[in-house]
Amino acid sequence: MTNLNSKEVVKAWWQSAASRANRWYAIGIALATLLAFSMPHILGYFIPCAKFMEVEWIMVAFTGLAGVGLLNMIVLFFAPFIEQILPQWCIPPLRALLLVVIPLLVLFGTMWFSFAPFWYALLNDPVLLCD
């Protein structure tokens, strides 16, 4: 058996979890970017003038990458230290929050931010997009 103290075990767990989670984050960002890029073309078949939406799909990619980068750089760096001072029952919710909830909020936030100018026109008067 290895002689690792709890700090090293926690740090190794977070490094492994962050590495695995970053793969999923990259897939999520790629899918969100593809969705943002294809949304005007898809909606153009069903909603008049929706094909004229100028969705900033590249903004979705850069904002998603920036959000995940900040998550990795700040939050995941300090997570092992935070885990050491928290009670044992707080650790699973903390891990779920940092590895699942916050990245999903980043992706949904970037999608909302990129489509926010078009929601009113799409839902109420799509002909406004033709102007």
C-alpha positions in Angstrom: 0.0 0.0 0.0 1.3 3.5 -0.8 2.0 5.9 1.9 0.0 8.9 0.8 -1.5 11.4 3.1 -5.0 12.8 2.6 -3.8 16.0 0.9 -2.0 14.1 -1.8 -5.0 11.8 -2.3 -7.4 14.6 -2.6 -5.1 16.5 -5.0 -4.6 13.4 -7.1 -8.4 12.9 -7.2 -9.1 16.5 -8.4 -6.3 16.3 -11.0 -7.8 13.1 -12.4 -11.4 14.4 -12.2 -10.5 17.6 -13.9 -8.7 15.8 -16.7 -11.7 13.6 -17.3 -14.2 16.4 -17.0 -12.3 18.6 -19.4 -13.0 16.0 -22.1 -16.7 16.3 -21.5 -16.5 20.1 -21.4 -14.8 20.1 -24.8 -17.5 17.9 -26.2 -20.2 20.2 -24.7 -18.6 23.3 -26.1 -18.2 21.8 -29.5 -21.9 20.7 -29.5 -23.1 24.1 -28.2 -21.0 25.8 -30.9 -22.4 23.5 -33.6 -26.0 24.2 -32.4 -25.4 27.9 -32.4 -23.9 27.7 -35.9 -26.8 25.6 -37.3 -29.7 27.2 -35.5 -30.5 29.9 -38.2 -30.3 27.2 -40.9 -32.6 24.8 -38.9 -35.1 27.4 -37.8 -35.1 28.9 -41.4 -37.3 26.0 -42.5 -39.9 26.6 -39.9 -39.9 30.3 -38.9 -40.0 33.0 -41.6 -36.8 35.1 -41.8 -35.0 33.0 -39.1 -32.3 32.3 -41.6 -31.3 35.9 -41.3 -30.3 35.6 -37.6 -26.7 36.4 -37.2 -25.9 34.2 -34.2 -22.4 34.7 -32.9 -21.5 31.0 -32.9 -17.8 31.8 -32.5 -18.7 33.8 -29.3 -20.3 30.7 -27.9 -17.0 28.8 -28.5 -14.8 31.5 -27.0 -17.0 32.2 -24.0 -17.4 28.5 -23.3 -13.7 28.0 -23.4 -13.1 31.1 -21.3 -15.6 29.9 -18.7 -14.1 26.4 -18.5 -10.6 27.9 -18.4 -11.5 30.1 -15.5 -13.1 27.1 -13.8 -9.9 25.1 -14.2 -7.6 27.9 -13.3 -9.4 29.2 -10.2 -12.0 26.9 -8.9 -10.3 23.5 -9.6 -7.0 24.8 -8.3 -8.4 25.7 -4.9 -10.8 22.8 -4.6 -8.4 20.4 -2.9 -7.6 23.1 -0.3 -11.3 23.8 0.2 -12.0 20.1 0.6 -9.5 19.9 3.5 -11.4 22.4 5.6 -14.9 21.3 4.8 -16.8 18.6 6.8 -17.0 15.2 5.1 -20.7 15.5 4.2 -20.0 18.7 2.1 -17.5 17.0 -0.2 -19.9 15.2 -2.6 -22.1 18.2 -3.2 -19.1 20.4 -3.7 -17.7 18.0 -6.3 -21.0 17.8 -8.1 -21.3 21.6 -8.0 -17.9 22.3 -9.4 -17.7 19.5 -11.9 -21.3 19.4 -13.3 -23.5 22.3 -12.3 -21.2 25.3 -12.9 -20.0 24.1 -16.3 -23.6 23.5 -17.4 -24.5 27.0 -16.2 -21.5 28.3 -18.2 -22.8 26.6 -21.4 -26.4 27.5 -20.9 -25.4 31.1 -20.1 -23.3 31.4 -23.3 -26.2 30.0 -25.4 -28.6 32.4 -23.8 -26.2 35.3 -24.3 -25.8 34.5 -28.0 -29.5 34.0 -28.7 -30.9 36.7 -26.4 -31.3 39.3 -29.1 -33.5 37.0 -31.2 -35.9 35.4 -28.7 -38.4 38.3 -28.8 -38.5 38.3 -32.6 -38.6 34.5 -32.9 -41.5 34.1 -30.5 -43.5 37.2 -31.3 -42.8 38.7 -34.7 -40.3 36.7 -36.8 -40.7 39.1 -39.7 -38.6 41.6 -37.7 -35.6 39.5 -38.5 -36.0 40.2 -42.3 -35.2 43.9 -41.8 
